[in-house]
Amino acid sequence: MGSSLPTGLYVDAHLATMTQNAVPYYFIQKGNHSSGLLLLKINALNGKVRLLIQERDFMEDKLVWTHALEEEVVEEKDADAYIERAIQRDPDLWALEIEDEGLVNPFEEGVS
């Protein structure tokens, strides 16, 4: 994501593609339209999820995806508890749940 593109437009563009590809999703929370960061809960529908969050890479001045919890795949209840705490800390945060049995992040190819 380029630093000049508002978060709301970035999310809307990806959601349009996900809708075309029949990837189910829903908002846990819509954050600040112009500058909120994005947290993704990618749900495999078997109790396991990937929880990814955007962070700013200040060296390259771009946003990157990182695992919000230490493990790549976590229990859904642990992800839900993290999301609740994250929203309380940052009301501008966007939180989106995506259903994908392959646990693929549709927003980015690479995850650090």
C-alpha positions as a Markdown table, in Angstrom:
| # | Residue | x | y | z |
|---|---|---|---|---|
| 1 | Met | 0.0 | 0.0 | 0.0 |
| 2 | Gly | 1.4 | 3.4 | -0.9 |
| 3 | Ser | 1.5 | 5.9 | 1.9 |
| 4 | Ser | -0.7 | 8.4 | 0.0 |
| 5 | Leu | -3.7 | 6.1 | -0.6 |
| 6 | Pro | -6.4 | 6.4 | 2.1 |
| 7 | Thr | -7.0 | 3.2 | 4.0 |
| 8 | Gly | -10.7 | 3.2 | 3.0 |
| 9 | Leu | -9.9 | 3.2 | -0.7 |
| 10 | Tyr | -7.2 | 0.6 | -0.3 |
| 11 | Val | -9.7 | -1.7 | 1.5 |
| 12 | Asp | -12.5 | -1.0 | -0.9 |
| 13 | Ala | -10.4 | -1.9 | -3.9 |
| 14 | His | -9.4 | -5.2 | -2.4 |
| 15 | Leu | -12.9 | -6.0 | -1.3 |
| 16 | Ala | -14.2 | -5.5 | -4.8 |
| 17 | Thr | -11.7 | -8.1 | -6.0 |
| 18 | Met | -12.6 | -10.5 | -3.2 |
| 19 | Thr | -16.3 | -10.1 | -4.0 |
| 20 | Gln | -15.6 | -11.0 | -7.7 |
| 21 | Asn | -13.6 | -14.1 | -6.5 |
| 22 | Ala | -16.4 | -15.1 | -4.1 |
| 23 | Val | -14.2 | -14.7 | -1.0 |
| 24 | Pro | -16.4 | -14.2 | 2.0 |
| 25 | Tyr | -15.5 | -11.4 | 4.4 |
| 26 | Tyr | -17.0 | -9.1 | 7.0 |
| 27 | Phe | -15.9 | -6.1 | 9.0 |
| 28 | Ile | -15.2 | -6.5 | 12.7 |
| 29 | Gln | -14.5 | -2.8 | 12.8 |
| 30 | Lys | -14.2 | 0.0 | 10.2 |
| 31 | Gly | -11.4 | 2.3 | 11.3 |
| 32 | Asn | -10.2 | 5.8 | 10.2 |
| 33 | His | -11.0 | 6.2 | 6.5 |
| 34 | Ser | -7.9 | 8.1 | 5.7 |
| 35 | Ser | -5.2 | 6.7 | 7.9 |
| 36 | Gly | -6.1 | 3.6 | 10.0 |
| 37 | Leu | -4.0 | 0.5 | 9.8 |
| 38 | Leu | -5.5 | -2.9 | 8.8 |
| 39 | Leu | -5.7 | -6.1 | 10.8 |
| 40 | Leu | -6.8 | -9.3 | 9.0 |
| 41 | Lys | -8.2 | -12.4 | 10.6 |
| 42 | Ile | -8.0 | -15.1 | 8.0 |
| 43 | Asn | -10.3 | -17.9 | 9.1 |
| 44 | Ala | -9.8 | -21.5 | 7.9 |
| 45 | Leu | -13.2 | -22.4 | 9.4 |
| 46 | Asn | -11.6 | -25.2 | 11.5 |
| 47 | Gly | -10.8 | -23.2 | 14.6 |
| 48 | Lys | -7.5 | -22.0 | 13.2 |
| 49 | Val | -6.7 | -18.5 | 11.8 |
| 50 | Arg | -3.9 | -16.3 | 10.6 |
| 51 | Leu | -3.8 | -12.9 | 12.3 |
| 52 | Leu | -1.9 | -10.3 | 10.3 |
| 53 | Ile | -1.5 | -6.6 | 10.9 |
| 54 | Gln | 0.0 | -3.8 | 8.9 |
| 55 | Glu | 3.1 | -2.1 | 10.3 |
| 56 | Arg | 5.1 | 0.8 | 8.9 |
| 57 | Asp | 8.6 | -0.1 | 7.7 |
| 58 | Phe | 10.3 | 3.2 | 8.4 |
| 59 | Met | 13.5 | 2.2 | 6.6 |
| 60 | Glu | 11.6 | 1.8 | 3.3 |
| 61 | Asp | 8.6 | 4.1 | 4.1 |
| 62 | Lys | 6.0 | 1.5 | 3.3 |
| 63 | Leu | 3.4 | -0.7 | 5.0 |
| 64 | Val | 4.3 | -4.4 | 5.5 |
| 65 | Trp | 2.3 | -7.3 | 6.8 |
| 66 | Thr | 3.4 | -9.1 | 10.0 |
| 67 | His | 2.0 | -11.8 | 12.2 |
| 68 | Ala | 0.1 | -10.1 | 15.1 |
| 69 | Leu | 0.9 | -13.1 | 17.4 |
| 70 | Glu | 4.1 | -15.1 | 17.5 |
| 71 | Glu | 2.8 | -18.1 | 15.6 |
| 72 | Glu | 1.7 | -18.0 | 12.0 |
| 73 | Val | -1.5 | -20.0 | 12.7 |
| 74 | Val | -3.3 | -19.5 | 16.0 |
| 75 | Glu | -6.5 | -20.7 | 17.7 |
| 76 | Glu | -9.5 | -18.5 | 16.8 |
| 77 | Lys | -10.2 | -17.7 | 20.5 |
| 78 | Asp | -6.7 | -16.3 | 20.9 |
| 79 | Ala | -7.1 | -14.2 | 17.7 |
| 80 | Asp | -10.4 | -12.8 | 18.9 |
| 81 | Ala | -9.0 | -11.8 | 22.3 |
| 82 | Tyr | -6.1 | -10.0 | 20.5 |
| 83 | Ile | -8.5 | -8.2 | 18.2 |
| 84 | Glu | -10.6 | -7.0 | 21.1 |
| 85 | Arg | -7.5 | -5.6 | 22.8 |
| 86 | Ala | -6.2 | -4.0 | 19.6 |
| 87 | Ile | -9.4 | -2.2 | 18.9 |
| 88 | Gln | -9.5 | -0.9 | 22.5 |
| 89 | Arg | -5.9 | 0.4 | 22.0 |
| 90 | Asp | -6.5 | 1.9 | 18.6 |
| 91 | Pro | -10.0 | 2.9 | 17.6 |
| 92 | Asp | -8.7 | 3.9 | 14.1 |
| 93 | Leu | -7.8 | 0.3 | 13.4 |
| 94 | Trp | -9.6 | -1.5 | 10.6 |
| 95 | Ala | -10.3 | -5.2 | 11.5 |
| 96 | Leu | -11.5 | -7.5 | 8.8 |
| 97 | Glu | -12.3 | -11.3 | 8.9 |
| 98 | Ile | -11.8 | -13.3 | 5.7 |
| 99 | Glu | -12.9 | -16.9 | 5.2 |
| 100 | Asp | -10.3 | -18.8 | 3.3 |
| 101 | Glu | -9.5 | -22.5 | 4.0 |
| 102 | Gly | -6.0 | -21.9 | 2.5 |
| 103 | Leu | -5.3 | -19.0 | 4.9 |
| 104 | Val | -4.2 | -16.8 | 2.0 |
| 105 | Asn | -3.8 | -13.0 | 2.6 |
| 106 | Pro | -5.6 | -11.4 | -0.4 |
| 107 | Phe | -4.1 | -8.0 | 0.3 |
| 108 | Glu | -0.5 | -8.9 | -0.2 |
| 109 | Glu | 1.8 | -11.6 | -1.6 |
| 110 | Gly | 4.5 | -11.4 | 0.9 |
| 111 | Val | 4.3 | -11.5 | 4.7 |
| 112 | Ser | 7.3 | -10.8 | 6.8 |
